[in-house]
Amino acid sequence: MAARTALVTGGNRGIGQHVARVLATDGWDVLIGARDKQKGSSAAARLRKDTGGRLRGVELDVTSDASVESCARVLRDGAIKLDALVNNAGIYGRREVPLTIETNFFGPLRVTLGLLPLLRDGATITNVTSGLGELSNLDGERARFLADPALTRDALVAAMHDFVRGGGKGWGTDAYGVSKAALNALTRVLAAELAPRGIKVNATCPGWVRTDMGGRGAPRSVEQGAASVLWGVTAGVSGGVFRDGKRIAP
Ligand SMILES: NC(=O)c1ccc[n+]([C@@H]2O[C@H](COP(=O)([O-])OP(=O)(O)OC[C@H]3O[C@@H](n4cnc5c(N)ncnc54)[C@H](OP(=O)(O)O)[C@@H]3O)[C@@H](O)[C@H]2O)c1
């Protein structure tokens, strides 16, 4: 069987890097998306050495339309089709409302739409979420809005623009929590949109993990966090939020 190909955003360190490592070890061709080209190439070289697998870096800043377009061009020029996209890149910045929403919510949306023509039918999209995005953390009205089965992508996008314009107030939790709650809702919406192509879209939570983001005191290892994320890469279901392969409350 021909090797399958995966792209991991923010794959140059942390959970994303370990996801890339496991996929390469399992025989996947892996593209390490990194906003800093050099960091992406270095991570790919490091993992090639460790795993003997096939990895390469690709420049990809999830906050930039131009960067996503140029990544899509690289894939097209190389006749590369994706079997899995892992939207892992994320930031945790309590005070940076616009950048947090841009990276954690609009990033996965931008990358998904930009690379959609390069995804094979039947591919998987895994959006890396957080328990901090649980609807129970949100103001009731906002939680009902996100949980509404009739929610559309346009309404969700408009709500995130409003949230940023409003300075990140009024949703009952911080920008990080809102970004991940909205990402969970986006996951459900995209799952329905992409079902005709057999593309499965799920959100997976790594738990609280010892990375630069999670800090040294976090209870879970990078291996455990990555395993929870990796479940989405071969998922047979679509539209849910999962941790360690078990469905959790959105
Ligand atoms: N660690 C936890 O406890 C935890 C818990 C729940 C969910 N998560 C989620 O898991 C994912 C990975 O987290 P982590 O702990 O591995 O974080 P991390 O160690 O801080 O790594 C974050 C990665 O995202 C990349 N990134 C940030 N902004 C980007 C952008 N605009 N374009 C492309 N890449 C960008 C970073 O690239 P640079 O090296 O260039 O900065 C880095 O590779 C995130 O989505 C996070 O929200 C983490």
The ligand as an SDF file (V2000), in Angstrom:
LIG
                    3D

 48 52  0  0  0  0  0  0  0  0999 V2000
   -0.0360   21.6540   26.6000 N   0  0  0  0  0  0  0  0  0  0  0  0
   -1.2500   21.5150   27.0820 C   0  0  0  0  0  0  0  0  0  0  0  0
   -1.4510   21.2830   28.2920 O   0  0  0  0  0  0  0  0  0  0  0  0
   -2.4490   21.6120   26.1760 C   0  0  0  0  0  0  0  0  0  0  0  0
   -3.7120   21.3380   26.7220 C   0  0  0  0  0  0  0  0  0  0  0  0
   -4.8400   21.3930   25.8940 C   0  0  0  0  0  0  0  0  0  0  0  0
   -4.6910   21.7020   24.5600 C   0  0  0  0  0  0  0  0  0  0  0  0
   -3.4380   21.9840   24.0550 N   0  0  0  0  0  0  0  0  0  0  0  0
   -3.3630   22.3150   22.6310 C   0  0  0  0  0  0  0  0  0  0  0  0
   -2.4110   21.4810   22.0080 O   0  0  0  0  0  0  0  0  0  0  0  0
   -1.8150   22.1580   20.8930 C   0  0  0  0  0  0  0  0  0  0  0  0
   -0.3050   22.0710   20.9870 C   0  0  0  0  0  0  0  0  0  0  0  0
    0.0800   22.6250   22.2230 O   0  0  0  0  0  0  0  0  0  0  0  0
    1.5520   22.4590   22.8490 P   0  0  0  0  0  0  0  0  0  0  0  0
    1.3540   22.2470   24.3070 O   0  0  0  0  0  0  0  0  0  0  0  0
    2.3310   21.5040   22.0610 O   0  0  0  0  0  0  0  0  0  0  0  0
    2.0810   23.9560   22.6520 O   0  0  0  0  0  0  0  0  0  0  0  0
    3.5580   24.5260   22.4230 P   0  0  0  0  0  0  0  0  0  0  0  0
    4.5520   23.6140   23.0110 O   0  0  0  0  0  0  0  0  0  0  0  0
    3.4900   25.9460   22.8880 O   0  0  0  0  0  0  0  0  0  0  0  0
    3.7040   24.4840   20.8140 O   0  0  0  0  0  0  0  0  0  0  0  0
    2.8380   25.2610   20.0280 C   0  0  0  0  0  0  0  0  0  0  0  0
    3.1620   25.0390   18.5770 C   0  0  0  0  0  0  0  0  0  0  0  0
    2.2470   25.8400   17.8020 O   0  0  0  0  0  0  0  0  0  0  0  0
    3.0110   26.6290   16.9130 C   0  0  0  0  0  0  0  0  0  0  0  0
    2.3380   27.8730   16.5270 N   0  0  0  0  0  0  0  0  0  0  0  0
    1.8810   28.8670   17.2960 C   0  0  0  0  0  0  0  0  0  0  0  0
    1.3620   29.8420   16.5320 N   0  0  0  0  0  0  0  0  0  0  0  0
    1.4900   29.4320   15.2420 C   0  0  0  0  0  0  0  0  0  0  0  0
    1.1510   29.9910   13.9910 C   0  0  0  0  0  0  0  0  0  0  0  0
    0.5740   31.2000   13.8770 N   0  0  0  0  0  0  0  0  0  0  0  0
    1.4100   29.2710   12.8630 N   0  0  0  0  0  0  0  0  0  0  0  0
    1.9990   28.0630   12.9440 C   0  0  0  0  0  0  0  0  0  0  0  0
    2.3750   27.5000   14.0970 N   0  0  0  0  0  0  0  0  0  0  0  0
    2.1190   28.1800   15.2340 C   0  0  0  0  0  0  0  0  0  0  0  0
    4.3250   26.8940   17.6440 C   0  0  0  0  0  0  0  0  0  0  0  0
    5.3190   27.3390   16.7200 O   0  0  0  0  0  0  0  0  0  0  0  0
    6.6110   28.2230   17.1980 P   0  0  0  0  0  0  0  0  0  0  0  0
    7.6430   27.2430   17.6650 O   0  0  0  0  0  0  0  0  0  0  0  0
    6.9860   28.9660   15.9620 O   0  0  0  0  0  0  0  0  0  0  0  0
    6.1340   29.1310   18.3050 O   0  0  0  0  0  0  0  0  0  0  0  0
    4.5810   25.4970   18.2040 C   0  0  0  0  0  0  0  0  0  0  0  0
    5.0810   24.6580   17.1990 O   0  0  0  0  0  0  0  0  0  0  0  0
   -2.3610   23.5940   20.9440 C   0  0  0  0  0  0  0  0  0  0  0  0
   -3.4320   23.7280   20.0420 O   0  0  0  0  0  0  0  0  0  0  0  0
   -2.8560   23.7260   22.3680 C   0  0  0  0  0  0  0  0  0  0  0  0
   -3.8690   24.6980   22.5030 O   0  0  0  0  0  0  0  0  0  0  0  0
   -2.3170   21.9400   24.8180 C   0  0  0  0  0  0  0  0  0  0  0  0
  1  2  1  0
  2  3  2  0
  2  4  1  0
  4  5  1  0
  4 48  2  0
  5  6  2  0
  6  7  1  0
  7  8  2  0
  8  9  1  0
  8 48  1  0
  9 10  1  0
  9 46  1  0
 10 11  1  0
 11 12  1  0
 11 44  1  0
 12 13  1  0
 13 14  1  0
 14 15  2  0
 14 16  1  0
 14 17  1  0
 17 18  1  0
 18 19  2  0
 18 20  1  0
 18 21  1  0
 21 22  1  0
 22 23  1  0
 23 24  1  0
 23 42  1  0
 24 25  1  0
 25 26  1  0
 25 36  1  0
 26 27  1  0
 26 35  1  0
 27 28  2  0
 28 29  1  0
 29 30  1  0
 29 35  2  0
 30 31  1  0
 30 32  2  0
 32 33  1  0
 33 34  2  0
 34 35  1  0
 36 37  1  0
 36 42  1  0
 37 38  1  0
 38 39  2  0
 38 40  1  0
 38 41  1  0
 42 43  1  0
 44 45  1  0
 44 46  1  0
 46 47  1  0
M  CHG  2   8   1  16  -1
M  END
$$$$
